[in-house]
Amino acid sequence: EDKVVQSPLSLVVHEGDTVTLNCSYEVTNFRSLLWYKQEKKAPTFLFMLTSSGIEKKSGRLSSILDKKELFSILNITATQTGDSAVYLCAPRKDFGNEKLTFGTGTRLTIIP
Amino acid sequence: DSGVTQTPKHLITATGQRVTLRCSPRSGDLSVYWYQQSLDQGLQFLIHYYNGEERAKGNILERFSAQQFPDLHSELNLSSLELGDSALYFCASSVGNAGELFFGEGSRLTVL
């Protein structure tokens, strides 16, 4: 049975702080890992990671994948109130069995 | 705008009734995924279709069924509705399994 565990479940920090969100997974036929941000409505895409050790960056957000230890982290530096959201990760599997399971997410709250 | 269209946006119905939720994927996307998100819960994978063929099933109730049509739009049918079926139902599409998922805005179902 595939497993996706995100930690922490909830995080409250002050504006300007740096946060690290964790996603560990156990899936067969792993292909890539997706990160999403969900505010009030539909999740929006952040990153797709395929290779170990290669950091992807987008502004103040960055993410890296460790395929040996089966985890990924999402870093947000200089946090802003607009970063308040639930952050979700999902490992994608090889074609043929695409039961795409999301983790329960980390709820991030940024205090002004 | 993700390019994924879901209708209706809101639906209120009574227990025991049947509803159909519709999803039009982005142009060119062959994969459609359905997710259920209850209040303050994570995204629960229901089912995945690729080019008209069912590819994977999650914990989808027997009262629920789905299909993907030749024009690639998909429908999720929910029957014998119960109060616990009240949730936000998301559809997402992707080209295949190699890229990110694009989510629709969801259909909010309320069962009274």
Interface residues (C-beta under 8 A of the other chain):
Chain A: R31 S32 L34 K41 A42 P43 T44 F45 M48 L88 R92 K93 D94 F95 G96 N97 E98 K99 L100 T101 F102 G103 T104 G105
Chain B: S2 S31 Y33 Y35 Q41 G42 L43 F45 H48 Y50 R55 A56 K57 G58 F90 G96 N97 A98 G99 E100 L101 F102 F103 G104 E105 G106
